[in-house]
Amino acid sequence: MKLASSSFSANQRIPEEFAFCAPDAKSHIVMSKNRSPQFSWSDLPSGTKSLALVCHDYDVPSKPDDVNKEGRTIPSELPRVDFYHWVLVDLDPGSGPIKAGEFSDGITARGKKGPDGPRGVRQGINDYTMWFASDKDMSGNYFGYDGPCPPWNDEILHRYVFTLYALDVAKCGVSGTFKGPDVLAAMRGHILGQVALTGVYSLNPAVKA
């Protein structure tokens, strides 16, 4: 089972066009193009009836106290937690490669609509839903893909893991509004194979990809 992308190479920097935010010399960050990356797959296990694609960043600070604060840095030794950027299920394995920008092309304040998405897929809410919950201009349910925007004062390079799962069911056992952990739980016992592709990203000019 293989997963490839023409948008970025394994363990290399994700281009800014596929990120939620880009670095800026004056304001630290600016909003970016937020396009979903291109993906193709091959060598799927026999009996694959659907695919699921999950993207998470496991380098997110466990405490928000110093996030994007002038004169402070987020130390590398701080414990880290998961942040889900994309949760997609019910993808037809024979539908062909995902095109760049097909599932996201720009930032939508208060989030894109869902869970129904292109190609008959369903998409869960990503963790920007939680991040913007107290922002009066941005709060909402963020369905589908929203790309990297790590803290600009973080000492470490963030890793974004795109994992493709081959399932023995045509429809994943989640309903309504769901999140990454819901899909991971629902897939147990139905995974025929999985493969991951990791890209990296940082908004801190002192951290090199």
N, C-alpha and C positions, 0 to 999 in steps of 0.2 A: 504494500500500500504506500503510495507516494503522494506528496503534496508539494506543489511548486507555485511560485509567484513571479511575475515579470515586474512587479512593483518594488520588490526588495529582495535581497539575497539572505540566506540563512546567517543569522548572528551579525548582520550588518544594519546600519542605520536606516530607519524607515524615512523616506523622503517627506518633507514638510507638507506636501499636498495631501498626504494621507493622515495628517495629524489634526487635532482639534485646535491646537495652538502652535505658533511658531515663535522662535526667539526674536527679540527686538532690542536694539542697543539702548534705546531711550526708556521704554516702558517695561522692559524685561520680556514681555510676551505680547503677541497680537493674535487675533483669531486667524485661523488658517482655512484651507479649502475643505478639509474634513471629508475627503473622498474615501470610499471603501476601496481596499486594494483588490488587485486581480488575483484570482486563484484558479488552479487547474489540478486535477487529480487523476490517478491511474492505478492500475493493479489492485482494484477493490476486491475484497474477499467474495467468494461465491456466496450467493444468497443475500447480498446487500439489497435492502428494499428502500432505504432512505439514508440520507446523510445529515449530520448535525455539525455545526461549526461554532466553536466557542473561542473567544479571545479574552484573555485576562492578563493583567499586569500584577505580578506578585511582589513587586518592590515598593508598594505604596506605604508611606509612613503610618504606623499604628496610632500615632498621636498627631493631631492637627495643629498643635500649639505654635509651631514655628513655620508652618507652611506659608510660603510667599511673603515673609515678613522681612522688611528692610533691616539690615544689620545683624541678621541671624542666618544660621545655616541648619539644615537637617543632617545630623551626623550619620555617617554610614553604619554605625553600630546600632542605630535605633531598630527595634523589631519591626518587621514589615508584614503587610496583610494583602489579600487579594482585592483587585478592583476589576470588575467585568466590563469590557468595552463592547462586546458583541455576543449575542446568544441567538443562534439561528437553528431551527429544526424543520423537518419534513422536506428537505431538499431532495429532489429527484436525482438519483445518481447518474442518470443518462441525459440530464438536461444540458450538459456542456459546461465549460469553464465560466466562472463568475467574472464579469467584465469590470474593469476599474471604474468606480463611480456608479455602479449599477444599484447598490443598496444604500448609498449615501453620497450626496454631492452638495456640500455646504452645511452650515450650521443652522439648525432650526430652533429658535428660542422656544422654550417649553417642551421641546422634544418632537421627534417625528411620530407619525401615527403608527398604530399597531393594534394587535399583534400580527394581523395579516400583512404579508409583504409580497414582493415580486415573485413570480414563478410558483405561486401557491404555497410559499413557505410561511411559517409563523416565526416571529421574532419576539424575544423577551425584552424586558426593560434592562438597560445597562445601569451602572452605578453612578452616572451623572444625575440620575433621578434623586438619589440620596444627597449628592454633593450640592445640588442647586435647590434643595428643598426649602431653605429659608431665604432664598433670593426672590424678591417680589417680581423681578423682571424675567427670571429664567426658570422658575419652579414649574414642574410638570413631569409627565411620564416620558422618559427618553427611550423609545423603542429603537431597536436595530443598532447600527454601527455609529459610534462616535469615537474618534481616534484619540491618540496620545495627547496629554497635557500634564506632564509631571511637574511638580513644584520647581520653580526656576532657581531655588536656593538649595536643592537637594545635592548632596555630595556624591551620590551614586548614579550610575547609568541604569535606566529602567528597561526591563525586558518584557516584551509583549509576545505572549505565546498564543499562536493560532492553532487550535487542535481540531482536526477533522475526525469525526467518528463515523464508522460504517455500522448501521443498525440492521437487525433482522426484522424490524417492523416498519411499515410504511408511514405510520403516524406516531410521533413521540408521545408518551403518556403524561403530558402536561395540558392544562387547560387555563383559560382566562389569561390574566396577567401573570407571567412567570419570570423568574430570575435564573441566573446561572446555576446556583446550587440546586434549584428545583429540577433543572434538566439533568444535571449530573446524577441526581438521585433516581430520576425516572428511567435513565438509560441502563442502570445496573441490571445485568442479566441479559441485555439485548445487544451488547457491543461485540461485533465480529472482528473489529480491528480499529486501530487508531494511529494517527501520525500527526506530528507537530512541526510547525515552522516558526522560529523565533526571530523577531526583529528587535532592535534597540532604539532608544530615543532619549534625549535630554534637552532641557531648555537652559541649562546652566552652561555658560561659555567656558567654564573651567573644567568641565567634564567632557572628555573626548570619546566619541563613538569609535 
